[in-house]
Amino acid sequence: MKRPGISAALAIGFCFAAHGATIHVSPDGSGTWPYDTWEKAATNIHDAVAAAAAGDTVLVSNGVYQLTNQITLATNITLRSVNGPWVTTLSRDAGYGNFRICSVSHAAAVVAGFTMRNGYITAGNGGGIEQTAGTVSNCVFTLNHMEGYGGVVSISGGLMTHCMVTNAESGYPRDIVKLSGSGVLQDSEIVWSASNERYPLAISGGTARRCRIHHNSGKNNGYVYMSGGLLENSLVYSNSGGSAGGVYLANAAARMVNCTVAGNSSPGVRLGGGAITNCVIHGNGQGAPGDNYSGDVGACWYSCAPELTNSAQGNTSLNPRFVNPAAMDWRLACGSPCLDAGTNLAGVTTDIEGVPRPLVSDSRGILRCDMGAYEKDGSSGGLEVGFWGAPLAGMNCVTGVFTAVVAGSDTNITWVGWDFDGDGTYEATGAGLGAVTNVFGPGRYTVAVRVTNSAGETAVSTNADYVLAVGSDIYVAANGGSVPPYSSWANAATSLNDAVDVALPGCTVHVSNGSYRITKKVALFSPISIVGENGPDVTTVWRDNNSPVFSMFDIRDPNALLAGLTVTNGGATNASVLNMTDGTVSNCIVTKNDSQYGIGGMLSISGGRMVRCRVFDNNAFYVLASIRGTAVMEDCQILRNTCGQYGLIQLRDNAAIRRTVIGLNIASYHTAGVDMSGGALDNCLVYSNRSDSVGSADGAGGVYLRGGAMVNCTVAWNRKTGAGPPTAGGVLRTTAGAITNCVIWGNIGAVTNDYAGPVAAVWYSCAPELTVGQQGNVNADPRFADPAAGDFRLKPGSVCINAGIVLSNMAGVRDLDGRSRVQGGRVDMGAYEAPPAGTVFALR
């Protein structure tokens, strides 16, 4: 396979004709003006460039040239080396301060054949080079540094071609290569570079064409960021970052055409705006749903990703069948569903290696552009065979139809053999078997085809684990036999990942007692249920410490269910341990997880229901739980967790938290209980939480109310340190929100103990700061049963009993103990409804 960049273009630096004088530079020169021979050569670049007039060429011999200031090409001068970048280096002399290596600003200026290293600037554009015009060719940029927003390599005009950017470093928060304006970057490579917070390649304008961007990393971002411009015929692979591993198209002006994005961290491509055409996005992350493509599928045309829908807008979700992904050979093998499956685009006439587009890829004879960065020529070379089938999965039984295609100089096929169970025996043989049908019972099957042509050549194509027939019940057990499709306890999978991988819509995965390691995200994007048969106390799922951090569970289907499991040892960067946009999580324990960065670090719930779950002893860098959208959390316990910033729980939009205990949590900043800007907090106990923030941090120990409604909650014994306004130990109400039937008592704050905010927002509630009789409020001791033991029920005779107001939506509403909220036509303040006289109840 051809390689791009420097080695393939060593002669590029010699293709520019010189029309003026030639000025020589050599370490062995005498430094005699006008430097017109090697004997008289200048010994430094600056003298030679200063002596050059428009149209001159500065020719540089082998050596390492220490620069004392920036090289500026503002006229039509050609600066090139004799023997290329590997033996000709321009390096900043650190003793002369910080400056970039080179600036190119004239349309006819040329720089070719240098390694540029050790450039360093803290403001402006281009720590290594700033190019606004002209041509830069066959150069290597390495070990340059940038502290400003302008990129280590900045291209806003002109052409940069056959170059390599490697081992570059950008400080916080900067880019490696910045492409903007009318700049063109082509046939180049960005590799082994690290960006502290931003991107290896940031494109706001211009075109990046036939480039390879690979093995780059970033603390949060290791990908190509596009706010505009065009990425065409390029290969993006083996990069790692936070929000996306491969490419992030952020705005409508961004376009990605005929690119292959593979082998990056998850997701391979994230789309916030723009359009994608003729691209292959596959093999990113760990292969879980959502690992390859995240965004509007309506913006993808004639492309391949598992998250896309077959045939919709010309897309396919099938495996693209790379030639050898383990060796990072991302060409398409014969029989790939991506061959001859793109759309022919004006202006896209070659692939990443210069092969013409479109070409006929196989014996079907279709003249259409391939998807991805590579175009396959199926008319020459040795014999190749490939095939595809449909359907490939089903419940209990699959009747598959398989079609073979061939490529090469001789496609006259004389014999075909089909192996439907991977045992090496061909069950269907003969001539003219290009299309066959086979019936598969329960199991997972490898399918292979072998062909012979008239010249005696043979070719084989094998698709491992290609067909799956599965029952409605799938089993997981620590001592299972691990026989796919895991249809009994005896043949049960020992890995939850393996079981979910074979589950089809409508399946239930039954998990027996045990501790189960997962090595990738468990995604429920269809109506699949995972049930711990005997509950979370005996059924644990934990993340393998040797695997990359990932979201442990991602639930998106309204009929998906996760129940009866303990989820532990999760750790995710810019992702949640448990993410849910729909479905149900029931009777689960979430404990001893550690999430770094990202709002909603532990629980990110924007839809669906989380019921009867316990969340305790977790740590989150920012927020423990983000409850938003239409999500509902009911009958849960959130205890003894810690978080770093922005509040333990964020409640937003139309979400609701009901009958939940939130206690004994610690926040080092902001709010230790619930930070509300919307939604409903109903019949909840918020107690003994502590915010240890210092200085001017706002928030509360219990609830920070900026919107939404608190109804029948008890907020007690919370603590908020830090004297910066506004704060409160119990409840801080600022811009919006209403409080009804609540008890706010026994809290401690540096400024206000229990309630801080307008009293007009509080109705039929109890707090020392309220006025008796005003809007039904009271300010006397509510008389908790045993607060030291965590019992905040009301003692008989409490001023809060029967002192609330019955709201119109309270029919059928239950209190924190599950008791009917309205008793005898009256309602109490707080989370607990006092039982009628003589009632015996058990502590929750």
Secondary structure, DSSP 8 states (H G I E B T S, - for coil): ----STGGGGGGGG-S---S-EEEE-TTS---TT--SSTT-BSSHHHHHHH--TT-EEEE-SEEEEESS-EEE-SS-EEEESS-TTSEEEEE-GGG----SEEE--TT-EEES-EEE--EESSSS-SSEEESSSEEES-EEES-EE-STT-SEEESSSEEES-EEES-EE-TT--SEEE-TT-EEES-EEES-EESSS-SEEESSSEEES-EEES-EESS--SEEESSSEEES-EEES-B-SS-SSEEE-STT-EEES-EEES-SS-SEEESSSEEES-EEES-TTS-TTSSEES-GGGEES-B-TTS-TTGGG-B-S---EEEGGGTEEEE-TT-TTTT-S---TT--B-TTS-BSS-B-STT--B---SSS----TTSSS-EEEEEEE--EEES-EEEEEEEEEESS---EEEEEEESSSSS--SEEESS-SEEEEEE-SEEEEEEEEEEETTS-EEEEEEEEEEEEE-SEEEE-TT----TT--SSTT-BS-HHHHHHH--TT-EEEE-SEEEEESS-EEE-SS-EEEETT-TTSEEEEE-TTS----SEEE--TT-EEES-EEES---BSS-SEEESSSEEES-EEES-EEBSSTTSSEEESSSEEES-EEES-EESS-SEEE-TT-EEES-EEES-EESSS-SEEE-TT-EEES-EEES-EESSS-SSEEESSSEEES-EEES-EE---TT--EESSEEESSSEEES-EEES-EE---SSSEESSEEE-SS-EEES-EEES-EESS-SSEES-GGGEES-B-TTS-TTGGG-B-S---EEEGGGTEEEE-TT-TTTT-S---TT-TT-B-TTS-BS-BTTB--SSS-----TT------
